[in-house]
Amino acid sequence: MDHFPLKAALADVVAIPVTPFAEDGSIDAPTYRALLRRLLDGGVRTVTPNGNTGEFYALTPDERRTVTELTTQEVRGRATVLVGIGHDVPTAVADAEHARDAGAGMVMVHQPVHPYVAQEGWVDYHRAIAEAVPELGVVPYIRNPLLAGDRLSALADSCPNVIGVKYAVPDAAHFGAFARDAGLERFVWVAGLAELYAPSYFATGATGFTSGLVNVAPGVSLAMLEALRAGDYGAAMKVWEQIRAFEELRAEEQSANNVTVIKEALSGLGLCRRDVRAPSRVLPEARRAEVAGQIAAWSL
């Protein structure tokens, strides 16, 4: 299996599309397609349906599959599709197989939410998924600072289709050590905490970053990527300063507003409803003007 195109797709802005809802609470498929087209037309080359910004844990199994199918149908080769999967092993395997059959190139395995996660159990969980879909690239989503780098290396020893990592521990020094313990050149390292952390993670080995902000302003995210690829950290930090307040609002109360702020911005632009599902909550009306003010200078 030639992993080079998939690895190249990870070394990029990895967009996490929102999942828009209609007035009756169902998935708004036409609006989702329109938002995807806007991302693609804006230059996005990698998309992750069923990511956390897509409200993965608030979607039913059938809805997750619908989102996967809508994505591959709309993208039609214009971008690489990296489908978010997770939950128990049989569910994750079934969703990975569905992603493969729908035409996706990779799956991102959400951090296991089980309260008792052994390091060897983490390896077993991901191995079961990766072995079920050898045709797909597999990208673990790591949020656990206790996981040792050699466990990731052991996973890849038995599953060569584990080709990249979405790393989301908010500690650049820890990331640098983990990446080197696992194999810096062996995997594509994706900064999983988006634009605010991308410069510090690129400095220690990342070559791509995830983004929810890209739903609102594809050009802003791509400008940061261009600067980071050029090693121009001054230019990257100018973008960082531009989006800082927006991203900090999303991060409030342990990222309670992660999806809420993105959908508020899209609602203000007339692109989708602001509705989110519990346990997320719509931004209070008194704070909506903050979002409008923050994106006003982004040349949208």
C-alpha positions as CSV (number, residue, x, y, z in Angstrom):
1,M,0.0,0.0,0.0
2,D,1.4,3.4,-1.0
3,H,0.9,5.7,2.0
4,F,2.7,8.7,0.5
5,P,-0.5,10.5,-0.7
6,L,-2.2,9.9,2.6
7,K,0.7,11.2,4.6
8,A,0.9,14.3,2.4
9,A,-2.8,14.9,3.1
10,L,-2.2,14.8,6.8
11,A,0.7,17.4,6.5
12,D,-1.9,20.1,5.9
13,V,-4.8,21.9,7.4
14,V,-7.1,19.1,8.5
15,A,-10.5,20.6,8.4
16,I,-13.2,19.4,10.9
17,P,-16.5,20.3,9.3
18,V,-19.5,21.2,11.5
19,T,-22.7,19.2,11.3
20,P,-25.5,21.6,10.6
21,F,-29.0,20.8,11.9
22,A,-32.3,21.7,10.4
23,E,-35.2,23.4,12.4
24,D,-36.6,20.0,13.3
25,G,-33.2,18.9,14.7
26,S,-32.2,16.5,11.9
27,I,-29.0,16.8,9.9
28,D,-29.4,19.5,7.3
29,A,-27.9,17.6,4.3
30,P,-28.1,20.4,1.7
31,T,-26.4,22.9,4.1
32,Y,-23.7,20.4,5.0
33,R,-22.9,19.9,1.3
34,A,-22.8,23.7,0.8
35,L,-20.4,24.1,3.7
36,L,-18.2,21.4,2.3
37,R,-18.1,23.0,-1.1
38,R,-17.2,26.3,0.6
39,L,-14.2,24.5,2.3
40,L,-13.1,22.9,-1.0
41,D,-13.5,26.1,-3.0
42,G,-11.5,27.8,-0.3
43,G,-8.5,25.5,-0.9
44,V,-9.0,22.9,1.8
45,R,-7.5,19.5,0.8
46,T,-8.3,17.3,3.8
47,V,-11.6,16.9,5.7
48,T,-12.6,15.0,8.8
49,P,-16.3,14.3,9.0
50,N,-17.4,13.1,12.4
51,G,-14.8,15.0,14.3
52,N,-15.4,16.7,17.7
53,T,-16.3,20.0,15.9
54,G,-18.8,17.9,13.9
55,E,-20.4,16.8,17.3
56,F,-19.3,13.2,16.9
57,Y,-20.6,12.1,20.3
58,A,-24.0,13.8,19.8
59,L,-24.7,11.9,16.6
60,T,-26.5,8.6,16.3
61,P,-24.8,5.7,14.5
62,D,-27.0,6.2,11.4
63,E,-26.3,9.9,11.5
64,R,-22.5,9.3,11.6
65,R,-22.8,7.1,8.5
66,T,-25.0,9.7,6.8
67,V,-22.3,12.4,7.4
68,T,-19.6,10.0,6.0
69,E,-21.6,9.3,2.9
70,L,-22.5,13.0,2.3
71,T,-18.8,13.9,2.6
72,T,-17.4,11.3,0.2
73,Q,-20.3,12.1,-2.3
74,E,-19.6,15.8,-2.2
75,V,-15.8,15.7,-2.1
76,R,-15.6,13.3,-5.2
77,G,-11.8,13.3,-5.2
78,R,-11.3,17.0,-4.5
79,A,-9.9,16.3,-1.1
80,T,-8.8,13.4,1.1
81,V,-11.5,12.2,3.6
82,L,-10.4,11.2,7.1
83,V,-13.5,9.8,8.9
84,G,-13.8,10.1,12.7
85,I,-14.7,6.8,14.4
86,G,-14.7,5.5,17.9
87,H,-16.8,4.0,20.8
88,D,-16.5,0.2,21.5
89,V,-14.4,-1.9,19.2
90,P,-17.2,-3.5,17.2
91,T,-18.8,-0.1,16.5
92,A,-15.4,1.4,15.6
93,V,-14.6,-1.4,13.3
94,A,-18.0,-1.3,11.6
95,D,-17.7,2.4,11.1
96,A,-14.2,2.0,9.7
97,E,-15.4,-0.6,7.2
98,H,-18.3,1.7,6.3
99,A,-15.9,4.6,5.7
100,R,-13.8,2.4,3.5
101,D,-16.8,1.2,1.5
102,A,-18.0,4.8,1.2
103,G,-14.7,5.8,-0.4
104,A,-12.7,7.4,2.4
105,G,-9.0,7.1,2.5
106,M,-8.3,7.2,6.2
107,V,-10.0,7.0,9.6
108,M,-9.2,9.0,12.8
109,V,-9.8,7.0,15.9
110,H,-11.2,9.2,18.7
111,Q,-9.5,9.0,22.1
112,P,-11.1,6.1,24.0
113,V,-13.5,7.6,26.6
114,H,-13.6,4.5,28.8
115,P,-12.5,5.5,32.3
116,Y,-10.0,2.6,32.6
117,V,-7.5,2.7,29.8
118,A,-4.3,0.5,30.1
119,Q,-1.5,1.4,27.8
120,E,-1.4,-2.1,26.4
121,G,-5.2,-2.0,26.1
122,W,-4.9,1.2,24.1
123,V,-2.6,-0.7,21.7
124,D,-5.1,-3.6,21.5
125,Y,-8.0,-1.2,20.8
126,H,-6.3,0.5,17.9
127,R,-4.8,-2.8,16.6
128,A,-8.2,-4.3,16.3
129,I,-9.4,-1.4,14.2
130,A,-6.3,-1.1,12.0
131,E,-6.2,-4.8,11.2
132,A,-9.9,-4.7,10.1
133,V,-9.2,-2.0,7.5
134,P,-5.6,-2.6,6.1
135,E,-6.7,-0.6,3.0
136,L,-7.1,2.6,5.1
137,G,-4.7,4.9,6.7
138,V,-5.3,5.0,10.5
139,V,-4.7,8.1,12.6
140,P,-5.0,7.7,16.4
141,Y,-6.3,10.8,18.2
142,I,-4.2,11.2,21.4
143,R,-5.3,13.3,24.3
144,N,-3.8,11.2,27.0
145,P,-0.5,12.6,28.4
146,L,0.3,9.3,30.2
147,L,0.5,7.3,27.0
148,A,4.2,6.4,26.2
149,G,5.6,6.9,22.7
150,D,6.9,3.4,22.5
151,R,3.3,2.1,22.7
152,L,2.5,4.0,19.5
153,S,5.6,2.5,17.9
154,A,4.6,-1.0,19.0
155,L,1.2,-0.5,17.4
156,A,2.7,0.6,14.1
157,D,5.1,-2.4,14.2
158,S,2.1,-4.7,13.8
159,C,-0.1,-2.3,11.8
160,P,1.9,-0.4,9.1
161,N,-1.3,1.4,8.1
162,V,-1.0,3.5,11.3
163,I,0.6,6.4,9.5
164,G,-0.1,9.6,11.4
165,V,-1.1,11.0,14.8
166,K,-3.5,13.7,15.8
167,Y,-1.8,14.9,19.0
168,A,-3.8,17.0,21.4
169,V,-2.0,17.2,24.7
170,P,-1.6,20.9,25.5
171,D,2.1,20.7,26.1
172,A,4.6,21.3,23.2
173,A,7.6,20.0,25.1
174,H,5.7,16.8,26.0
175,F,4.7,16.5,22.4
176,G,8.3,16.8,21.2
177,A,9.4,14.1,23.5
178,F,6.5,11.8,22.7
179,A,7.1,12.2,18.9
180,R,10.8,11.4,19.2
181,D,10.1,8.4,21.5
182,A,7.6,7.0,19.0
183,G,9.5,7.9,15.9
184,L,9.5,11.5,14.6
185,E,10.0,10.5,10.9
186,R,7.9,7.4,11.1
187,F,4.5,9.2,11.5
188,V,2.9,12.4,10.2
189,W,2.3,14.5,13.3
190,V,-0.8,16.6,13.3
191,A,-1.2,19.4,15.9
192,G,-4.6,18.4,17.2
193,L,-5.3,21.6,19.2
194,A,-5.7,23.8,16.1
195,E,-4.3,27.2,15.3
196,L,-3.5,28.4,18.8
197,Y,-1.0,25.5,19.3
198,A,0.1,25.0,15.7
199,P,3.2,27.3,15.8
200,S,4.6,25.7,19.0
201,Y,3.9,22.2,17.7
202,F,5.4,22.8,14.3
203,A,8.6,24.0,16.1
204,T,8.8,20.6,17.7
205,G,7.9,18.3,14.8
206,A,4.3,18.7,13.6
207,T,3.7,19.2,9.9
208,G,-0.1,19.6,9.9
209,F,-2.8,21.0,12.2
210,T,-6.5,20.4,12.7
211,S,-9.0,23.3,12.4
212,G,-12.5,24.1,13.2
213,L,-12.0,27.8,12.5
214,V,-11.4,26.9,8.9
215,N,-15.2,26.4,8.6
216,V,-15.5,30.2,9.0
217,A,-12.3,31.4,7.2
218,P,-10.4,28.9,5.1
219,G,-8.0,31.6,3.9
220,V,-6.9,32.4,7.5
221,S,-6.1,28.8,8.3
222,L,-4.3,28.3,5.1
223,A,-2.3,31.5,5.6
224,M,-1.0,30.1,8.9
225,L,0.0,26.8,7.2
226,E,1.8,28.6,4.4
227,A,3.8,30.6,7.0
228,L,4.6,27.6,9.1
229,R,5.7,25.6,6.0
230,A,8.1,28.4,5.1
231,G,9.4,28.6,8.7
232,D,8.2,32.1,9.0
233,Y,7.1,32.1,12.6
234,G,6.7,35.9,12.6
235,A,4.0,35.7,9.9
236,A,2.4,32.7,11.6
237,M,2.1,34.6,14.8
238,K,0.5,37.5,13.0
239,V,-2.3,35.1,12.1
240,W,-2.2,33.7,15.6
241,E,-2.8,37.2,17.0
242,Q,-5.6,37.7,14.5
243,I,-7.6,34.6,15.6
244,R,-6.5,34.5,19.3
245,A,-9.6,36.0,20.8
246,F,-11.9,33.8,18.7
247,E,-10.1,30.6,19.6
248,E,-9.9,31.6,23.3
249,L,-13.6,32.1,23.3
250,R,-14.0,28.6,21.9
251,A,-11.7,27.2,24.6
252,E,-13.6,28.7,27.6
253,E,-14.7,26.3,30.3
254,Q,-12.7,23.4,29.0
255,S,-13.8,24.0,25.4
256,A,-17.5,24.2,26.2
257,N,-17.9,26.7,23.3
258,N,-15.8,24.8,20.8
259,V,-18.7,24.1,18.3
260,T,-21.0,26.8,19.6
261,V,-18.7,29.7,18.5
262,I,-18.1,28.2,15.1
263,K,-21.8,27.8,14.4
264,E,-22.5,31.2,15.8
265,A,-20.0,32.7,13.3
266,L,-21.5,30.7,10.4
267,S,-25.0,31.7,11.5
268,G,-23.9,35.4,11.4
269,L,-22.6,34.8,7.9
270,G,-25.9,33.3,6.9
271,L,-24.4,29.9,6.2
272,C,-26.1,27.6,8.7
273,R,-28.3,27.6,11.8
274,R,-26.6,28.2,15.2
275,D,-28.2,25.0,16.7
276,V,-26.0,22.6,18.6
277,R,-26.9,19.4,20.5
278,A,-26.6,18.8,24.2
279,P,-24.2,18.7,26.0
280,S,-23.2,21.7,23.9
281,R,-25.3,24.9,24.2
282,V,-26.0,27.8,21.9
283,L,-24.0,30.9,22.8
284,P,-26.0,33.4,24.9
285,E,-27.4,36.3,22.9
286,A,-25.5,38.8,25.0
287,R,-22.2,37.2,23.8
288,R,-23.0,36.8,20.1
289,A,-21.8,40.3,19.2
290,E,-18.3,39.2,20.5
291,V,-18.1,36.6,17.7
292,A,-19.3,39.0,15.0
293,G,-16.7,41.5,16.2
294,Q,-13.9,39.0,16.2
295,I,-14.4,37.8,12.6
296,A,-15.2,41.3,11.2
297,A,-11.5,41.9,10.2
298,W,-11.0,38.5,8.5
299,S,-12.0,39.6,5.0
300,L,-14.8,37.1,4.7
